[in-house]
Amino acid sequence: MAVNLRDVARRAGVSVPTASRVLSGSDYAVRPELRARVEQAARELHYVPNAHARALLGGNLATVGVLAGDVGDPYFSQIIDGVQELASRHRLLVTICNTGRDVDRELEYLTLLHTHRTGVIIIAGSELVDERYRTGLRERVRAYLTTGGRVVAIGHPDLDVDGVLVDNARGARELGEHLAALGHREVGVLAGIANLTSTIDRIDGLRTALEARGGTVHVRHVPATRDGGRDGAAQLLAEHPGITALVGTADQMAVGAMAHLRANDVDVPGRVSVAGFNDILIAQDVTPPLTTVRLPLEDMGATALRLAMDTAGSDVPRTRRLTPQLVVRCSTGPAATSDATRRTS
């Protein structure tokens, strides 16, 4: 049931007219302590003024809000491209909220999109394993849905809304099997945020495939950037000189690893193979072209918006599952001998 003004007034311990004066922006004088109590109650109950709720209930799908972890990350920028390409064809206005993977910021953006009568919210990017985040997300999504808004989540299997999912673990297993078939038994993984479900799934998939062939996976969590991959590669190779392959859980990290190897005259893939995930636009243009697990990023964004636009959908949340694809290029090859590998440090 939608939260109404009477609920806010009851929580704040004030009259309904007083709550209305505070939340309507009226110039009518209200004591500061009463105003603070009303505003606090409204935040706790995720209250949205009735005028906004009526606009949402009228089916206003003309505005789309996208919550993105980092718009500078090609993973998010290509998903956004997919959303915007479809939105432009249907004359929809898209607002991008760059959350920086900050829990409080993402939850606050959800509230702001709700307050500003956004018709559709797309939550892009994998779920964080964080109970405060999960609880806050569910509460805000529930409040938003009760006023008629539509939510589609990308990479959030446990959120009770329409969703788009990609089997990251499957793609990682295919990559791990590819490396194992080339003779790699000691593999370093440059991993992003440790409590991000896509990172967890990718590490698990690689471990499953490599350990089944007697291999070992060494993981180092670094920023999911080119520089993070470069520095992480240096650290992993110094600590584990037997490594014959490096995998970035995002392509830009793998590109950074190749930069470190190139700066130290280490041949790729002759002495160390390198691979990544996502197949961002530059992956095939680096030297050597990058072996990666391709995710249909633009399609993920477009599919999410298509689900939101399908107002004839059932009451049961719908899930669209997209398949990753291993793309083998020139950055992976047969495992080097241990003597050659030791010289990479």
Contacts in CASP RR format, 6 or more apart in sequence:
PFRMAT RR
TARGET T0000
AUTHOR 0000-0000-0000
METHOD contacts of the structure
MODEL  1
MAVNLRDVARRAGVSVPTASRVLSGSDYAVRPELRARVEQAARELHYVPN
AHARALLGGNLATVGVLAGDVGDPYFSQIIDGVQELASRHRLLVTICNTG
RDVDRELEYLTLLHTHRTGVIIIAGSELVDERYRTGLRERVRAYLTTGGR
VVAIGHPDLDVDGVLVDNARGARELGEHLAALGHREVGVLAGIANLTSTI
DRIDGLRTALEARGGTVHVRHVPATRDGGRDGAAQLLAEHPGITALVGTA
DQMAVGAMAHLRANDVDVPGRVSVAGFNDILIAQDVTPPLTTVRLPLEDM
GATALRLAMDTAGSDVPRTRRLTPQLVVRCSTGPAATSDATRRTS
1 146 0 8 1.000
2 53 0 8 1.000
2 143 0 8 1.000
2 146 0 8 1.000
2 147 0 8 1.000
3 45 0 8 1.000
3 46 0 8 1.000
3 47 0 8 1.000
3 48 0 8 1.000
3 143 0 8 1.000
3 146 0 8 1.000
4 47 0 8 1.000
4 50 0 8 1.000
5 16 0 8 1.000
5 19 0 8 1.000
5 20 0 8 1.000
5 23 0 8 1.000
5 47 0 8 1.000
5 50 0 8 1.000
6 16 0 8 1.000
7 45 0 8 1.000
7 47 0 8 1.000
8 19 0 8 1.000
8 23 0 8 1.000
8 38 0 8 1.000
8 41 0 8 1.000
8 42 0 8 1.000
8 45 0 8 1.000
8 47 0 8 1.000
9 15 0 8 1.000
9 16 0 8 1.000
9 18 0 8 1.000
9 19 0 8 1.000
9 38 0 8 1.000
9 41 0 8 1.000
11 41 0 8 1.000
11 44 0 8 1.000
11 45 0 8 1.000
12 19 0 8 1.000
12 34 0 8 1.000
12 37 0 8 1.000
12 38 0 8 1.000
12 40 0 8 1.000
12 41 0 8 1.000
13 37 0 8 1.000
13 41 0 8 1.000
14 34 0 8 1.000
14 37 0 8 1.000
14 38 0 8 1.000
18 30 0 8 1.000
18 34 0 8 1.000
18 38 0 8 1.000
19 38 0 8 1.000
19 41 0 8 1.000
20 26 0 8 1.000
21 28 0 8 1.000
21 30 0 8 1.000
22 30 0 8 1.000
22 34 0 8 1.000
22 35 0 8 1.000
22 38 0 8 1.000
22 39 0 8 1.000
23 38 0 8 1.000
23 39 0 8 1.000
23 42 0 8 1.000
23 47 0 8 1.000
23 49 0 8 1.000
24 49 0 8 1.000
30 38 0 8 1.000
41 47 0 8 1.000
43 111 0 8 1.000
45 143 0 8 1.000
46 111 0 8 1.000
46 114 0 8 1.000
46 139 0 8 1.000
46 140 0 8 1.000
46 143 0 8 1.000
46 144 0 8 1.000
48 114 0 8 1.000
48 115 0 8 1.000
48 143 0 8 1.000
48 147 0 8 1.000
49 115 0 8 1.000
52 114 0 8 1.000
52 115 0 8 1.000
52 116 0 8 1.000
52 117 0 8 1.000
52 147 0 8 1.000
53 147 0 8 1.000
53 148 0 8 1.000
55 117 0 8 1.000
56 117 0 8 1.000
56 119 0 8 1.000
56 147 0 8 1.000
56 148 0 8 1.000
56 149 0 8 1.000
57 147 0 8 1.000
57 148 0 8 1.000
58 148 0 8 1.000
59 119 0 8 1.000
59 148 0 8 1.000
59 149 0 8 1.000
59 311 0 8 1.000
60 117 0 8 1.000
60 119 0 8 1.000
61 92 0 8 1.000
61 119 0 8 1.000
61 120 0 8 1.000
61 150 0 8 1.000
61 308 0 8 1.000
61 309 0 8 1.000
61 311 0 8 1.000
62 91 0 8 1.000
62 92 0 8 1.000
62 93 0 8 1.000
62 119 0 8 1.000
63 92 0 8 1.000
63 93 0 8 1.000
63 94 0 8 1.000
63 95 0 8 1.000
63 116 0 8 1.000
63 117 0 8 1.000
63 118 0 8 1.000
63 119 0 8 1.000
63 120 0 8 1.000
64 83 0 8 1.000
64 87 0 8 1.000
64 92 0 8 1.000
64 93 0 8 1.000
64 94 0 8 1.000
64 95 0 8 1.000
64 118 0 8 1.000
64 119 0 8 1.000
64 120 0 8 1.000
64 121 0 8 1.000
64 122 0 8 1.000
64 305 0 8 1.000
64 308 0 8 1.000
65 94 0 8 1.000
65 95 0 8 1.000
65 96 0 8 1.000
65 97 0 8 1.000
65 113 0 8 1.000
65 118 0 8 1.000
65 119 0 8 1.000
65 120 0 8 1.000
65 121 0 8 1.000
65 122 0 8 1.000
66 79 0 8 1.000
66 80 0 8 1.000
66 83 0 8 1.000
66 94 0 8 1.000
66 95 0 8 1.000
66 96 0 8 1.000
66 97 0 8 1.000
66 121 0 8 1.000
66 122 0 8 1.000
66 124 0 8 1.000
67 97 0 8 1.000
67 99 0 8 1.000
67 106 0 8 1.000
67 109 0 8 1.000
67 110 0 8 1.000
67 121 0 8 1.000
67 122 0 8 1.000
67 123 0 8 1.000
67 124 0 8 1.000
68 76 0 8 1.000
68 79 0 8 1.000
68 80 0 8 1.000
68 96 0 8 1.000
68 97 0 8 1.000
68 98 0 8 1.000
68 99 0 8 1.000
68 124 0 8 1.000
68 125 0 8 1.000
69 76 0 8 1.000
69 98 0 8 1.000
69 99 0 8 1.000
69 100 0 8 1.000
69 101 0 8 1.000
69 106 0 8 1.000
69 124 0 8 1.000
69 125 0 8 1.000
70 76 0 8 1.000
70 98 0 8 1.000
70 100 0 8 1.000
70 101 0 8 1.000
70 224 0 8 1.000
71 77 0 8 1.000
71 80 0 8 1.000
71 96 0 8 1.000
71 98 0 8 1.000
73 224 0 8 1.000
73 250 0 8 1.000
73 252 0 8 1.000
74 251 0 8 1.000
74 252 0 8 1.000
74 278 0 8 1.000
74 280 0 8 1.000
74 281 0 8 1.000
74 282 0 8 1.000
74 297 0 8 1.000
75 125 0 8 1.000
75 250 0 8 1.000
75 278 0 8 1.000
75 280 0 8 1.000
75 295 0 8 1.000
75 297 0 8 1.000
76 124 0 8 1.000
76 125 0 8 1.000
78 280 0 8 1.000
78 281 0 8 1.000
78 297 0 8 1.000
78 298 0 8 1.000
79 124 0 8 1.000
79 125 0 8 1.000
79 154 0 8 1.000
79 297 0 8 1.000
79 298 0 8 1.000
79 300 0 8 1.000
79 301 0 8 1.000
80 94 0 8 1.000
80 96 0 8 1.000
80 124 0 8 1.000
80 301 0 8 1.000
81 297 0 8 1.000
81 298 0 8 1.000
82 297 0 8 1.000
82 298 0 8 1.000
82 299 0 8 1.000
82 300 0 8 1.000
82 301 0 8 1.000
82 302 0 8 1.000
82 305 0 8 1.000
83 94 0 8 1.000
83 122 0 8 1.000
83 124 0 8 1.000
83 301 0 8 1.000
83 302 0 8 1.000
83 304 0 8 1.000
83 305 0 8 1.000
84 94 0 8 1.000
85 298 0 8 1.000
85 302 0 8 1.000
86 301 0 8 1.000
86 302 0 8 1.000
86 305 0 8 1.000
86 306 0 8 1.000
87 93 0 8 1.000
87 94 0 8 1.000
87 305 0 8 1.000
90 309 0 8 1.000
92 120 0 8 1.000
92 305 0 8 1.000
95 113 0 8 1.000
95 118 0 8 1.000
97 106 0 8 1.000
97 109 0 8 1.000
97 112 0 8 1.000
97 113 0 8 1.000
99 105 0 8 1.000
99 106 0 8 1.000
99 109 0 8 1.000
100 106 0 8 1.000
101 128 0 8 1.000
101 193 0 8 1.000
101 196 0 8 1.000
103 128 0 8 1.000
103 130 0 8 1.000
103 132 0 8 1.000
103 133 0 8 1.000
106 133 0 8 1.000
106 137 0 8 1.000
107 133 0 8 1.000
107 136 0 8 1.000
107 137 0 8 1.000
107 140 0 8 1.000
110 121 0 8 1.000
110 137 0 8 1.000
110 140 0 8 1.000
110 141 0 8 1.000
110 144 0 8 1.000
111 140 0 8 1.000
113 121 0 8 1.000
113 144 0 8 1.000
114 121 0 8 1.000
114 140 0 8 1.000
114 143 0 8 1.000
114 144 0 8 1.000
114 147 0 8 1.000
118 149 0 8 1.000
119 149 0 8 1.000
119 150 0 8 1.000
120 149 0 8 1.000
120 150 0 8 1.000
120 151 0 8 1.000
120 152 0 8 1.000
120 305 0 8 1.000
120 308 0 8 1.000
120 309 0 8 1.000
121 144 0 8 1.000
121 149 0 8 1.000
121 150 0 8 1.000
121 151 0 8 1.000
121 152 0 8 1.000
122 151 0 8 1.000
122 152 0 8 1.000
122 153 0 8 1.000
122 154 0 8 1.000
122 301 0 8 1.000
122 304 0 8 1.000
122 305 0 8 1.000
122 308 0 8 1.000
123 137 0 8 1.000
123 151 0 8 1.000
123 152 0 8 1.000
123 153 0 8 1.000
123 154 0 8 1.000
123 156 0 8 1.000
123 159 0 8 1.000
124 154 0 8 1.000
124 301 0 8 1.000
124 304 0 8 1.000
125 154 0 8 1.000
125 155 0 8 1.000
125 156 0 8 1.000
125 198 0 8 1.000
126 154 0 8 1.000
126 155 0 8 1.000
126 156 0 8 1.000
126 168 0 8 1.000
126 196 0 8 1.000
126 197 0 8 1.000
126 198 0 8 1.000
126 199 0 8 1.000
127 133 0 8 1.000
127 134 0 8 1.000
127 155 0 8 1.000
127 156 0 8 1.000
127 157 0 8 1.000
127 158 0 8 1.000
127 159 0 8 1.000
127 196 0 8 1.000
127 197 0 8 1.000
128 134 0 8 1.000
128 193 0 8 1.000
128 195 0 8 1.000
128 196 0 8 1.000
128 197 0 8 1.000
129 195 0 8 1.000
129 196 0 8 1.000
129 197 0 8 1.000
129 200 0 8 1.000
130 195 0 8 1.000
134 158 0 8 1.000
137 156 0 8 1.000
137 159 0 8 1.000
138 159 0 8 1.000
138 160 0 8 1.000
141 151 0 8 1.000
141 159 0 8 1.000
141 161 0 8 1.000
144 151 0 8 1.000
145 151 0 8 1.000
145 161 0 8 1.000
150 162 0 8 1.000
150 308 0 8 1.000
150 311 0 8 1.000
151 159 0 8 1.000
151 161 0 8 1.000
151 162 0 8 1.000
151 308 0 8 1.000
152 161 0 8 1.000
152 162 0 8 1.000
152 163 0 8 1.000
152 164 0 8 1.000
152 304 0 8 1.000
152 305 0 8 1.000
152 307 0 8 1.000
152 308 0 8 1.000
153 159 0 8 1.000
153 161 0 8 1.000
153 162 0 8 1.000
153 163 0 8 1.000
153 164 0 8 1.000
153 304 0 8 1.000
154 163 0 8 1.000
154 164 0 8 1.000
154 165 0 8 1.000
154 300 0 8 1.000
154 301 0 8 1.000
154 304 0 8 1.000
155 163 0 8 1.000
155 164 0 8 1.000
155 165 0 8 1.000
155 166 0 8 1.000
155 197 0 8 1.000
155 198 0 8 1.000
156 163 0 8 1.000
157 165 0 8 1.000
157 197 0 8 1.000
160 317 0 8 1.000
161 317 0 8 1.000
162 307 0 8 1.000
162 308 0 8 1.000
162 317 0 8 1.000
162 318 0 8 1.000
162 319 0 8 1.000
163 304 0 8 1.000
163 307 0 8 1.000
163 317 0 8 1.000
163 318 0 8 1.000
163 319 0 8 1.000
163 320 0 8 1.000
164 300 0 8 1.000
164 301 0 8 1.000
164 303 0 8 1.000
164 304 0 8 1.000
164 307 0 8 1.000
164 319 0 8 1.000
164 320 0 8 1.000
164 322 0 8 1.000
165 319 0 8 1.000
165 320 0 8 1.000
165 321 0 8 1.000
165 322 0 8 1.000
166 295 0 8 1.000
166 296 0 8 1.000
166 300 0 8 1.000
166 321 0 8 1.000
166 322 0 8 1.000
166 323 0 8 1.000
166 324 0 8 1.000
167 321 0 8 1.000
167 323 0 8 1.000
167 324 0 8 1.000
168 197 0 8 1.000
168 198 0 8 1.000
168 201 0 8 1.000
168 202 0 8 1.000
168 277 0 8 1.000
168 324 0 8 1.000
169 201 0 8 1.000
169 202 0 8 1.000
169 204 0 8 1.000
169 205 0 8 1.000
169 208 0 8 1.000
170 205 0 8 1.000
170 323 0 8 1.000
170 324 0 8 1.000
171 202 0 8 1.000
171 205 0 8 1.000
171 293 0 8 1.000
171 324 0 8 1.000
171 326 0 8 1.000
172 201 0 8 1.000
172 202 0 8 1.000
172 203 0 8 1.000
172 204 0 8 1.000
172 205 0 8 1.000
172 206 0 8 1.000
172 208 0 8 1.000
172 209 0 8 1.000
172 277 0 8 1.000
172 293 0 8 1.000
173 205 0 8 1.000
173 206 0 8 1.000
173 208 0 8 1.000
173 209 0 8 1.000
174 209 0 8 1.000
174 293 0 8 1.000
174 324 0 8 1.000
174 326 0 8 1.000
175 206 0 8 1.000
175 209 0 8 1.000
175 247 0 8 1.000
175 275 0 8 1.000
175 276 0 8 1.000
175 277 0 8 1.000
175 291 0 8 1.000
175 293 0 8 1.000
175 326 0 8 1.000
176 187 0 8 1.000
176 205 0 8 1.000
176 206 0 8 1.000
176 209 0 8 1.000
176 210 0 8 1.000
177 209 0 8 1.000
178 275 0 8 1.000
178 291 0 8 1.000
178 326 0 8 1.000
178 328 0 8 1.000
178 332 0 8 1.000
179 187 0 8 1.000
179 209 0 8 1.000
179 210 0 8 1.000
179 245 0 8 1.000
179 247 0 8 1.000
179 273 0 8 1.000
179 275 0 8 1.000
179 332 0 8 1.000
180 209 0 8 1.000
180 210 0 8 1.000
180 212 0 8 1.000
180 213 0 8 1.000
180 215 0 8 1.000
182 245 0 8 1.000
182 273 0 8 1.000
182 332 0 8 1.000
182 333 0 8 1.000
182 334 0 8 1.000
182 335 0 8 1.000
183 244 0 8 1.000
183 334 0 8 1.000
183 335 0 8 1.000
184 210 0 8 1.000
184 215 0 8 1.000
184 244 0 8 1.000
184 245 0 8 1.000
184 273 0 8 1.000
184 335 0 8 1.000
185 210 0 8 1.000
185 213 0 8 1.000
185 214 0 8 1.000
185 215 0 8 1.000
185 216 0 8 1.000
185 244 0 8 1.000
185 335 0 8 1.000
186 215 0 8 1.000
186 216 0 8 1.000
186 218 0 8 1.000
186 240 0 8 1.000
186 242 0 8 1.000
186 243 0 8 1.000
186 244 0 8 1.000
186 245 0 8 1.000
187 206 0 8 1.000
187 210 0 8 1.000
187 215 0 8 1.000
187 216 0 8 1.000
187 217 0 8 1.000
187 218 0 8 1.000
187 243 0 8 1.000
187 244 0 8 1.000
187 245 0 8 1.000
187 246 0 8 1.000
187 247 0 8 1.000
188 217 0 8 1.000
188 218 0 8 1.000
188 219 0 8 1.000
188 220 0 8 1.000
188 236 0 8 1.000
188 240 0 8 1.000
188 243 0 8 1.000
188 245 0 8 1.000
188 246 0 8 1.000
188 247 0 8 1.000
189 203 0 8 1.000
189 206 0 8 1.000
189 217 0 8 1.000
189 218 0 8 1.000
189 219 0 8 1.000
189 220 0 8 1.000
189 246 0 8 1.000
189 247 0 8 1.000
189 248 0 8 1.000
189 249 0 8 1.000
190 220 0 8 1.000
190 222 0 8 1.000
190 228 0 8 1.000
190 229 0 8 1.000
190 232 0 8 1.000
190 233 0 8 1.000
190 236 0 8 1.000
190 246 0 8 1.000
190 247 0 8 1.000
190 248 0 8 1.000
190 249 0 8 1.000
190 253 0 8 1.000
190 254 0 8 1.000
190 257 0 8 1.000
191 199 0 8 1.000
191 202 0 8 1.000
191 203 0 8 1.000
191 219 0 8 1.000
191 220 0 8 1.000
191 221 0 8 1.000
191 222 0 8 1.000
191 248 0 8 1.000
191 249 0 8 1.000
192 199 0 8 1.000
192 221 0 8 1.000
192 222 0 8 1.000
192 223 0 8 1.000
192 224 0 8 1.000
192 249 0 8 1.000
192 250 0 8 1.000
192 253 0 8 1.000
193 199 0 8 1.000
193 221 0 8 1.000
193 224 0 8 1.000
194 200 0 8 1.000
194 221 0 8 1.000
198 249 0 8 1.000
199 249 0 8 1.000
202 249 0 8 1.000
202 277 0 8 1.000
203 217 0 8 1.000
203 219 0 8 1.000
203 249 0 8 1.000
206 217 0 8 1.000
206 247 0 8 1.000
207 217 0 8 1.000
210 216 0 8 1.000
210 217 0 8 1.000
211 217 0 8 1.000
218 236 0 8 1.000
218 239 0 8 1.000
218 240 0 8 1.000
218 243 0 8 1.000
220 232 0 8 1.000
220 235 0 8 1.000
220 236 0 8 1.000
222 228 0 8 1.000
222 229 0 8 1.000
222 231 0 8 1.000
222 232 0 8 1.000
222 253 0 8 1.000
223 229 0 8 1.000
224 249 0 8 1.000
224 250 0 8 1.000
224 252 0 8 1.000
224 253 0 8 1.000
225 252 0 8 1.000
225 253 0 8 1.000
226 252 0 8 1.000
226 253 0 8 1.000
226 255 0 8 1.000
226 256 0 8 1.000
226 259 0 8 1.000
227 256 0 8 1.000
228 253 0 8 1.000
228 256 0 8 1.000
229 248 0 8 1.000
229 252 0 8 1.000
229 253 0 8 1.000
229 254 0 8 1.000
229 255 0 8 1.000
229 256 0 8 1.000
229 257 0 8 1.000
229 260 0 8 1.000
230 256 0 8 1.000
230 257 0 8 1.000
230 259 0 8 1.000
230 260 0 8 1.000
231 260 0 8 1.000
232 257 0 8 1.000
232 260 0 8 1.000
233 246 0 8 1.000
233 256 0 8 1.000
233 257 0 8 1.000
233 260 0 8 1.000
233 261 0 8 1.000
234 260 0 8 1.000
236 243 0 8 1.000
236 246 0 8 1.000
237 243 0 8 1.000
237 246 0 8 1.000
237 272 0 8 1.000
237 344 0 8 1.000
237 345 0 8 1.000
238 345 0 8 1.000
241 341 0 8 1.000
241 342 0 8 1.000
241 344 0 8 1.000
241 345 0 8 1.000
242 338 0 8 1.000
242 341 0 8 1.000
242 342 0 8 1.000
243 272 0 8 1.000
243 341 0 8 1.000
243 344 0 8 1.000
244 271 0 8 1.000
244 272 0 8 1.000
244 273 0 8 1.000
244 335 0 8 1.000
244 336 0 8 1.000
244 341 0 8 1.000
245 272 0 8 1.000
245 273 0 8 1.000
245 274 0 8 1.000
245 275 0 8 1.000
245 332 0 8 1.000
245 335 0 8 1.000
246 254 0 8 1.000
246 257 0 8 1.000
246 272 0 8 1.000
246 273 0 8 1.000
246 274 0 8 1.000
246 275 0 8 1.000
247 254 0 8 1.000
247 274 0 8 1.000
247 275 0 8 1.000
247 276 0 8 1.000
247 277 0 8 1.000
248 254 0 8 1.000
248 257 0 8 1.000
248 275 0 8 1.000
248 276 0 8 1.000
248 277 0 8 1.000
249 276 0 8 1.000
249 277 0 8 1.000
250 276 0 8 1.000
250 277 0 8 1.000
250 278 0 8 1.000
251 276 0 8 1.000
251 277 0 8 1.000
251 278 0 8 1.000
251 279 0 8 1.000
251 280 0 8 1.000
251 282 0 8 1.000
251 283 0 8 1.000
251 290 0 8 1.000
251 292 0 8 1.000
252 280 0 8 1.000
253 276 0 8 1.000
254 274 0 8 1.000
254 275 0 8 1.000
254 276 0 8 1.000
254 290 0 8 1.000
254 292 0 8 1.000
254 331 0 8 1.000
255 282 0 8 1.000
255 283 0 8 1.000
255 286 0 8 1.000
255 290 0 8 1.000
257 274 0 8 1.000
258 268 0 8 1.000
258 274 0 8 1.000
258 286 0 8 1.000
258 290 0 8 1.000
258 331 0 8 1.000
261 267 0 8 1.000
261 268 0 8 1.000
261 271 0 8 1.000
261 272 0 8 1.000
261 274 0 8 1.000
261 344 0 8 1.000
262 268 0 8 1.000
264 344 0 8 1.000
266 272 0 8 1.000
266 343 0 8 1.000
266 344 0 8 1.000
268 274 0 8 1.000
268 288 0 8 1.000
268 331 0 8 1.000
269 288 0 8 1.000
269 330 0 8 1.000
269 331 0 8 1.000
269 332 0 8 1.000
269 333 0 8 1.000
269 334 0 8 1.000
270 333 0 8 1.000
270 334 0 8 1.000
270 336 0 8 1.000
270 340 0 8 1.000
271 336 0 8 1.000
271 340 0 8 1.000
271 341 0 8 1.000
271 343 0 8 1.000
271 344 0 8 1.000
272 336 0 8 1.000
272 341 0 8 1.000
272 344 0 8 1.000
273 291 0 8 1.000
273 331 0 8 1.000
273 332 0 8 1.000
273 333 0 8 1.000
273 335 0 8 1.000
274 290 0 8 1.000
274 291 0 8 1.000
274 331 0 8 1.000
274 332 0 8 1.000
275 290 0 8 1.000
275 291 0 8 1.000
275 292 0 8 1.000
275 293 0 8 1.000
275 331 0 8 1.000
275 332 0 8 1.000
276 283 0 8 1.000
276 290 0 8 1.000
276 291 0 8 1.000
276 292 0 8 1.000
276 293 0 8 1.000
277 292 0 8 1.000
277 293 0 8 1.000
277 295 0 8 1.000
278 292 0 8 1.000
278 293 0 8 1.000
278 294 0 8 1.000
278 295 0 8 1.000
278 297 0 8 1.000
279 292 0 8 1.000
279 293 0 8 1.000
279 294 0 8 1.000
279 295 0 8 1.000
279 297 0 8 1.000
279 327 0 8 1.000
280 297 0 8 1.000
283 289 0 8 1.000
283 290 0 8 1.000
283 292 0 8 1.000
283 327 0 8 1.000
283 329 0 8 1.000
284 290 0 8 1.000
284 329 0 8 1.000
286 331 0 8 1.000
288 329 0 8 1.000
288 330 0 8 1.000
288 331 0 8 1.000
289 329 0 8 1.000
289 330 0 8 1.000
289 331 0 8 1.000
290 329 0 8 1.000
290 331 0 8 1.000
291 326 0 8 1.000
291 327 0 8 1.000
291 328 0 8 1.000
291 329 0 8 1.000
291 330 0 8 1.000
291 331 0 8 1.000
291 332 0 8 1.000
292 327 0 8 1.000
292 329 0 8 1.000
293 324 0 8 1.000
293 325 0 8 1.000
293 326 0 8 1.000
293 327 0 8 1.000
294 324 0 8 1.000
294 325 0 8 1.000
294 326 0 8 1.000
294 327 0 8 1.000
295 322 0 8 1.000
295 324 0 8 1.000
296 322 0 8 1.000
299 322 0 8 1.000
300 322 0 8 1.000
303 320 0 8 1.000
303 322 0 8 1.000
307 318 0 8 1.000
307 320 0 8 1.000
END
